[in-house]
């Protein structure tokens, strides 16, 4: 098929608005030798509407009289060109996405706008029971467990119909609804003042305020910046797609020092009045109870990554006071289960496995205590265990590397949660590398770790309780993050905080807003939220997510406890089974 570029005037439409505002020419990429626009010239009105309304983009499905499905992609330039901003409309023939029918597309469009089955039935002239059947089929075809999940897929992938199906044009702040309503107000033949006045009178709804309390001060600042960027991408995508429950999301950030719990308490005060809070981790756990009770006292959802067993136990013991607190991962002691699983795997795969294991524990760091069960179960596997306790300075970890080398172990488990300490261990280890598999936790997930570690990271095995999957969802997130921020995300906290923001937005869409709080909390507890890092499910006594396969045997209800290895300076997932993209590379002799 040939493609041509046509200015708007070639289709008989004047680029200047009758309201007096001068609009740019609308450039149209025409597919199929102009045949589409010869039959469907009115579709250009949607591009004019997007331009006039100041929308950045609109993605939709158009079905012509012959029953052909077309993708409509409208893009409005961010720069002011000569004569104004410029809109581009691209059309391409597509097969029905996910094999949905026309009626299912109509239902999905109205569902994405937050309409109930009863309301959808009224718009389409169906019975609510028929709509319920369409919704059930849509959830199955889109592989979603909730209406909010289906709505998110529809908005993200542009599976929304234009013109809007059924009677009535207003779909809140959904982009397809805005351009559809604008066209029906007068843009079909050119913008009229009446349409401008009607759109100007649209009530401006108060933004939904999301507060993010992030460890941007101190040793975790690089990781916290990844948290901020993940959340920022989610907010931008949500607002571009029409907001949460038709309301824009306003993002407010309060920094704190993870080594100083008082700064975290102050930061929570700094976002008082937000409709929900997200929070990073701490290095000093002495004030965990104070933090949770202070956050719960604000009376809004508090979704955090403190990854503490104490958090889970506190919520389980006092659900009435702490019912608004949700932990977005398993507690850190589950890392031990993943290490034991790896030991069995390594024994099968790694040549020359003699069966001597070092547990390198921390005396002072956050979550730096290796649970006692790890020592006991390691010994029950018939392996010798030697334990090292390490101080909190990089020099202490360099000394630990020398001690591990002298011990002649096969595998060393490094319970280290501060990057500079892990880097000190790796650099000392590689001065005279022994044939020892190094198994670390979490720290290598921080963006840029491999570049900072250089060759010392090669062959390093590491685990994360929540991480970026090596699937199409993970790949799509990585590319969107790179396009938005100009840099690649880390493997854990960028995607966690991206998921948390989307989780809240979908919940608010389901509940029609952030109030009443009880409805929002109930929806958070009872919904399985699918993100780029797996499934978040808070329907547990401590309202904490569960790790697969360590705590949850169903991967659709938990987050995969990922084990990765640095291979050729890239992170590659090697476990658990079903999530691996590569196999363990046994140690090679030093070059």
C-alpha positions, -999 to 999 in steps of 0.1 A, spaced: 0 0 0 13 35 -8 13 63 16 9 100 9 10 132 30 -20 155 26 -26 188 42 -60 194 57 -71 218 29 -69 190 4 -100 175 21 -119 207 19 -115 219 55 -104 254 64 -75 253 90 -87 286 106 -113 284 132 -145 304 129 -140 314 166 -110 335 155 -81 314 168 -57 305 140 -50 267 140 -21 250 124 -25 229 93 -34 194 103 -11 170 85 -26 137 76 -7 105 69 -30 87 44 -29 50 40 -44 29 11 -42 56 -16 -65 80 2 -94 57 0 -101 59 37 -106 96 37 -125 96 5 -152 77 23 -147 90 59 -138 127 56 -156 135 89 -129 116 109 -106 146 103 -129 165 128 -114 144 156 -79 157 148 -93 193 147 -110 187 181 -78 173 197 -59 204 185 -85 228 198 -88 211 231 -51 210 237 -49 172 239 -15 156 233 -28 124 218 -59 104 211 -59 67 202 -91 50 191 -107 24 169 -129 34 139 -152 9 121 -162 20 86 -194 11 67 -177 -19 52 -170 -33 87 -132 -27 84 -115 -18 117 -90 11 117 -66 24 142 -68 62 146 -37 78 161 -39 116 166 -7 133 178 -4 170 186 31 185 185 44 200 217 62 228 198 45 259 184 53 258 147 46 286 123 9 293 124 3 273 156 5 237 169 3 209 144 -19 178 146 -12 146 127 -38 119 121 -26 84 111 -49 55 101 -41 19 96 -62 -12 91 -62 -36 120 -77 -69 131 -100 -66 161 -76 -65 191 -77 -96 213 -105 -110 190 -132 -88 205 -165 -82 188 -180 -49 178 -204 -50 207 -176 -59 231 -157 -29 218 -187 -7 225 -190 -21 260 -153 -17 267 -153 19 256 -181 28 281 -166 6 308 -133 25 305 -152 57 312 -163 42 345 -199 34 336 -217 6 355 -234 -23 337 -267 -6 342 -255 27 327 -238 8 297 -271 -10 291 -289 23 290 -265 37 265 -265 7 242 -301 -3 246 -292 -37 260 -302 -56 291 -277 -54 321 -274 -92 319 -262 -89 283 -237 -63 293 -225 -85 322 -219 -113 297 -199 -89 274 -178 -77 304 -171 -113 315 -159 -122 279 -138 -90 278 -120 -98 311 -112 -133 297 -99 -120 263 -79 -92 279 -65 -115 306 -77 -92 333 -94 -100 366 -110 -66 372 -129 -39 353 -102 -15 363 -76 -37 347 -97 -40 315 -101 -2 315 -64 3 318 -56 -20 289 -82 -2 268 -69 33 276 -32 23 272 -37 5 239 -64 27 224 -91 1 223 -118 27 225 -144 34 198 -149 66 179 -176 78 175 -185 69 211 -212 42 210 -247 47 222 -267 77 232 -249 105 249 -215 119 241 -199 128 275 -174 103 288 -158 125 315 -122 132 308 -114 103 285 -97 118 254 -120 99 230 -150 113 250 -137 149 248 -131 149 210 -163 130 204 -183 156 223 -165 185 207 -173 172 172 -209 168 181 -210 203 194 -200 218 161 -165 207 150 -178 184 123 -181 214 99 -156 236 117 -153 249 152 -181 272 163 -183 296 193 -211 277 208 -188 246 211 -161 267 227 -184 281 253 -199 247 261 -164 232 266 -153 262 286 -183 256 310 -172 220 316 -168 219 354 -131 216 364 -129 187 389 -104 189 417 -73 169 409 -67 137 429 -36 144 450 -10 116 453 17 121 479 50 102 474 74 101 504 107 91 489 143 86 504 158 112 482 183 123 509 214 102 517 227 69 505 195 58 487 191 89 466 199 72 433 173 44 440 148 70 452 152 89 419 142 57 401 111 56 424 103 91 415 107 85 378 86 54 378 58 73 395 62 103 372 58 81 341 26 66 356 11 100 364 19 113 329 3 83 312 -27 84 335 -33 121 329 -28 117 291 -54 90 291 -80 111 309 -70 109 346 -83 88 374 -121 87 376 -120 116 351 -98 137 373 -62 147 368 -36 133 392 -14 158 410 19 144 423 34 158 454 68 146 466 83 148 501 120 137 506 135 120 537 167 103 548 162 65 551 188 64 578 169 90 599 133 79 608 125 114 622 129 128 587 104 102 574 79 112 601 83 148 590 79 139 553 46 123 560 34 155 576 45 173 544 20 155 523 -9 158 547 -41 164 527 -32 140 499 -57 114 488 -32 86 491 5 81 500 32 59 485 65 54 504 99 40 499 121 21 524 141 29 555 176 18 567 167 23 603 137 3 614 135 16 650 105 38 642 85 14 621 55 14 644 56 52 647 57 55 609 28 32 603 6 48 629 13 83 617 5 74 581 -26 55 591 -37 86 611 -41 105 579 -70 83 569 -59 76 534 -43 46 517 -6 42 525 12 19 501 48 14 511 79 -7 503 94 -9 538 96 -47 532 96 -54 570 82 -84 588 74 -60 616 51 -40 593 31 -71 584 28 -83 620 17 -48 632 -11 -46 606 -22 -82 613 -24 -75 650 -42 -42 647 -63 -41 614 -87 -16 628 -61 11 634 -37 1 605 -63 -10 579 -51 17 555 -15 3 554 -4 -19 525 30 -34 519 38 -38 482 61 -68 486 68 -98 508 88 -91 540 126 -93 536 131 -125 555 116 -143 525 150 -137 507 163 -167 526 138 -190 509 150 -178 475 186 -185 485 179 -220 496 161 -226 463 191 -213 444 215 -236 464 196 -267 451 197 -253 416 234 -244 418 243 -279 430 228 -293 399 242 -269 374 276 -256 387 305 -279 381 329 -286 411 303 -278 437 320 -289 470 292 -279 493 306 -251 515 285 -220 520 293 -186 535 266 -165 550 278 -129 551 256 -110 575 254 -74 586 257 -61 621 240 -28 615 222 -25 582 185 -25 574 171 -60 570 207 -72 573 199 -102 595 199 -136 578 170 -155 593 181 -185 615 162 -209 593 186 -203 565 215 -217 585 195 -246 597 181 -256 563 215 -250 545 230 -276 569 201 -299 564 211 -300 527 244 -316 538 263 -284 532 290 -269 555 282 -234 567 306 -206 578 291 -173 590 307 -138 589 293 -108 607 302 -75 590 302 -39 601 285 -10 583 315 6 565 328 -3 530 362 -13 545 344 -39 566 329 -54 535 362 -54 517 377 -73 547 348 -98 545 357 -105 509 392 -114 519 378 -137 547 355 -154 522 383 -160 498 404 -176 525 376 -198 536 374 -214 501 336 -215 498 315 -225 468 287 -200 474 286 -168 495 253 -152 504 258 -114 508 231 -99 529 240 -64 519 216 -36 513 239 -6 507 254 -2 473 288 12 483 293 -18 506 285 -43 480 308 -26 455 336 -26 481 331 -64 485 331 -70 447 362 -50 440 382 -67 467 369 -101 456 381 -95 421 416 -86 431 422 -123 434 389 -140 424 382 -175 438 358 -199 422 330 -187 445 295 -179 433 284 -147 449 247 -143 457 235 -109 467 201 -93 472 183 -63 459 212 -37 455 220 -47 419 185 -37 409 194 0 413 197 17 379 233 19 367 247 -6 391 264 -27 364 280 3 349 293 14 383 305 -21 392 321 -27 358 337 -61 353 334 -69 391 297 -75 386 302 -102 360 286 -136 370 271 -120 402 238 -137 411 212 -116 429 176 -117 439 147 -93 443 113 -99 459 97 -75 434 113 -70 401 108 -63 364 96 -93 345 113 -103 313 80 -103 293 61 -80 270 48 -59 300 83 -55 313 97 -47 279 70 -22 272 76 -4 305 113 -3 299 109 13 265 83 39 277 105 48 306 135 53 283 115 74 259 101 95 288 132 100 309 160 94 285 175 66 307 168 30 315 150 21 347 164 -1 375 151 -36 379 129 -31 410 118 3 425 111 21 393 85 -5 383 71 -9 418 63 28 421 50 28 385 27 -1 395 16 16 428 4 48 410 -15 28 384 -30 6 411 -44 36 429 -56 52 397 -75 21 387 -89 17 421 -101 54 421 -117 47 387 -135 17 400 -148 36 431 -155 68 411 -130 88 431 -109 88 463 -139 91 486 -154 74 505 -121 60 519 -137 27 530 -147 19 495 -112 26 482 -96 4 510 -120 -24 503 -112 -23 466 -75 -23 473 -79 -54 495 -101 -74 473 -86 -68 439 -57 -86 423 -37 -58 407 -15 -68 377 15 -46 372 48 -48 353 62 -66 383 35 -93 386 4 -95 408 -2 -74 439 -28 -89 462 -34 -74 497 -61 -99 508 -38 -113 536 -40 -106 573 -10 -83 572 -21 -67 539 13 -76 524 19 -91 489 33 -126 487 63 -140 469 60 -168 443 68 -197 448 80 -191 484 47 -179 500 22 -184 472 19 -213 448 -2 -194 423 19 -169 402 -13 -150 393 -17 -141 430 19 -132 438 51 -116 427 78 -138 414 108 -139 437 133 -133 408 168 -146 408 191 -129 382 227 -132 370 249 -106 354 259 -121 321 280 -101 296 271 -70 316 234 -76 314 209 -87 341 193 -120 330 165 -137 349 175 -173 357 146 -182 381 121 -192 392 109 -218 367 85 -202 343 101 -168 345 137 -175 334 151 -160 302 185 -176 307 203 -204 326 230 -201 352 264 -195 338 289 -215 360 320 -196 370 348 -194 344 384 -192 353 396 -156 356 410 -142 324 
